[in-house]
Amino acid sequence: MGRSWTELPERGVVEVRGPDARHFLHNLLTTDVGRIVPGTAGYGGLLTPQGKILFDFIVHDAGGDRFLLDVAAGKAAELAKRLGFYKLRAAVEIADRSDELRVIAAWGGDVLVPAGELVATDPRLPELGLRAVVTSSAVLPDEDRTTPAAYHAHRIRLGVPEGGADFAFGDAFPHDADMDQLGGVDFGKGCYTGQEVVARMEHRGTARRRVIAVTADAALPPAGTPVMVGDIEVGTLGSSDGSAGLASLRLDRAADALRDGRAITAGGVALHLTIPAWARFGWPDAAAS
């Protein structure tokens, strides 16, 4: 497959700038903002005090005490408002810049992003390619342009979940969304909102729900379709591209079904389950797919 790029209109951009911007974000987010420098990006989230994901995003260091958060477009204004609640006396300015800036995904080769625009390797998984935030006037090569659907097919093939499509905001822990596997949680940094709950899940090994890859011999049903073992629900389908997709599953229940030879289905379609190659977790009790 040749090099490709697409604008992602479903993504927005929130700007945080000012002398305290790095420290402000570092104390709130699951990622180590101290390690993000111009030309790189980080993946992280903002959680509830109970450890649930309110927002997940890619963080770019734009230089000059300025950071840009690539977030779901429908959540950008809410994120800017939420960050404002934490501002207190911090010397930062927070604004939704979604009308002025575009998010670009590029993969399959070195797509030429104009000089002066922000571009970095996708911090979740290098195989995803590049992630850029560019101004509205930026011009990229038309011959390499494709569609957001092509990007999501690429993402799904790699088994990488996305907030709002593969897990519900406000209802999933970082482990449920594989954020701990994709560089979205730094377990060595200091406190952040929801840190105690997330650290406890990590150290006790209590995460039971994960997003994994699924395939079928027919087109997958729509996102949100329950995944069943007999009459027992074990998870939910997420995003898909034809017969390949992602699903949020209780791994222990799915592993029991695999071990016992029971069918796992969604909307009457038999599913084949695969843990992504990048994942460091496995099937409970060494069950095999």
N, C-alpha and C positions, 0 to 999 in steps of 0.2 A: 504494500500500500504506500502511495506517495505521500508527500507532506500535505497537511491539511490544516486549515484554521477556520474558526467560526466565531462570530459574536454570540454571546449568551445573554439574550434579552431578559431571561428569567433571573439574572443576577443584578444586584445593585451595589453601590459603593458608599461607605460611610467614612468620613475623614475625621481623624483625631490629630490635632496639632497643638504645639506649644511646648514650653520648656519642660513641663512635667509629663509629656505624653507617654514616653517609654515607661516610666515608673508607674504611672496611672494604669496603663494597660497591663503591665506585668502583674500588678497586685490583684487584677480582676480575672484574667483569662487563664485557661488551662495550659496554655503553651508558655515557653520561656521566651518572652519578648526580648530579653537581653541578648539572645543569640541571633536575632534577626537583624541583618545589615542590608544596606542597599545592594540590589542584585540578587537577593535571596527572599524567600517568603516562609512563613510559618503557618501551620494549620492549628486551629484551636476552637474553643467555644466559650460562651458565657453561660453559667449554670445558675439554677435556683440554689438557695441555701441547702435544699434537700438533695442536691447533686444531679438534678434533671437538666437536660440540654434545652436552653431557651433559644440559642442561636449557635450555629457553627459557621465558620468563615475562614478565608485565607487572608493572612495579614502581610501586607507589603510595607517595608520601610522605604518611604519616598524621599528620605533625606531631609535635613533641616528641621528636625523634631516634628516630622509629619509622617503619619501612618495612614494607610488606606486599607479598609476592611471590605473584602469581596464577599458579599452575603446575599442570601436569597432576596430578590427585589421586593417581594411582598413583606419582608421583615426589616428592610433598611430603616424606614422611618421609626419603627418601634425600637430597633437597636439604638439609634441615635438618642431617642428619648430615654431609654433605659440607662445608657451610659451617663446621660445627664444627671440621673438620680444620684450617681456615685461621685459626681464632680466635686462637691463641697468647695474647699478652697484650692483645689488643684489648678495650676496654671495651664489649662487646656481649653481648646475650642472644639466643639463637636458639631458636625453637620452632615446631612444626607446629600451626597454629591451625585446621586444616580442620574440626574438630568444632564450632567456635564461630562461624565466619564463612562466608558464602556469596558466591559469585561470580555476578554478574548481567551479562548482555549486553542492551542496549536499542538499538533502531534505528527509523528511520522517523518520528521525531518526538521531542519532549521528554517522555520518560517521567519521572514524578515520583518521584525517589528521596528518601526522608525526610531531613530536615535532620540533620546530624551524621554521616551515612554517607559513605563515600568514593566519589566518582564523578568520572570524567574521560573526555574524548574518547579513543577507542581510539588509542594512539600509533602503531599500524602503518599505519592508513589511516583518515582521517576518515569515509569513507563507511561504515565498519563500524558507526559509531554510538558509543554510550557503553559504558564498562566500569566496573563498580562492585564494591566489596567491602562487604558489609553484614552486620550482626549477625543472629543467628538470629531475633530478635524484630521485625526491620524488616518493615513492611507496604507492599506496592506495589499499584497499582490492578489488581484482578482482571480488569477488562474488557479490558486490554491484554496480558494474559498469553498466551504461546504456548508452543511446545515447543523443546527443544534442537535437534531436527531442523530446525525452521524457521530457527533461527539458523545452523546449519551450511549449509543451502541458501543463505542470504544470503551467508555467507562464501565459499562455493564460487563463486557467481555473480560475486563480486568477484575471484576468483583468488588468495585469500590462504591460504597453507598453514598447517598446524598440526602441531606436533611430535607424533610418535607415530602420526599418521594419514597424513601426506604425506611425512615423512622419518623415518628411524630414529635415535633417540638413540644417541649413541656411534659413529655411522657416517657422519654428514654434516658437512661444513664449513658455516659460515654462508652462504657464497655458494651452496652447493647448495640451501639452504632459502630463498633470497631474503631473508635477514635483512639483507643489505647494502642492499637496495632498499627495505625497509620500516622503516628507522630503527633496526634492531636492532644496528648496529655503528657506533661513532663512531671514524673513522679519524684524528681529530685529538687524541684523548686520549692519555694516557701508557700505560704498560704494563699489561696484564692477562693472565691465564692464557691461553696460546695465541696471543697477539697477533702474534708474529713470523711465524707461518705464515699467518695471516689477512691481515696487511699485505702479505706477499709475493704472495699470490694476487691481491690488489687491484692492486698496482702493476705486476705482470707481466701482468695480464689473462689468467690461466691457468684461470679458472673455466670448466668445460665442461658441468657438470651443473646444471640449473635445474628448478624446479617451475613449470609453465605450465598453462594451461587446456586442457581437451579436451572435445569434444562428439562425439556419435554420433547416428545415425538410429535407434538402439534403446537400451534400458537398458544402462548400462555394466556390465561384469563386476565382481566384488568387488575391494576394495583388495588389493594384492599381486600382481595378475595382471600377468605380464610384458607389456611393450609391444614389439612385434616389427616388424621390417622383413624380410620373408621369414623366414629361419630365424635371423636375428641379433637378439638382445635389445638394445634401445636405452634401456630404462627400465622403470618400474614404475608402475602405477596407484595413486593414493592415494584420498582420500575422494571420494564422488560423491553426486549427488542426481538419480536418474533417468538422463537422457542427458547430464548435465553433470557434469564432475568435474575433478580435478587429476591431474597425472602428473609424476613426477620423471624427466627425460629427459636423455640426452646430446644437447645442442643441435646439435653438429656432425654427428652421425650422422642426427638427424632432419632437419636442413637438407639434407644430401646426398640423403635419400630424397625430400624435397619437390621439390628441384631436378630430380631424375631422374624424377619422376612415379611413384615406387613407393609402394604402399599401406603405411600404418602401422596396425597392428591390435593389439587386445588381446582375447584369448579368441575370436578370429575376427570381432570387431566392428571395422569400419573407424572410425578416429579422425580428427577434424578438430582441428588444433592452432592455438592462439591465444596469443600473448604478451600478458599483461595490460596494460591501458592505462597503469597506473602504473609499469610496468617501464622502466628506463633501458637495459636490454640489448636486443639485437636478434638476428636470425638470423645466424650466421656466414656470411661470404661473401655477405651480402645476399640470402639465399634468402627467398622469400616463401611464406606459408602459403596 
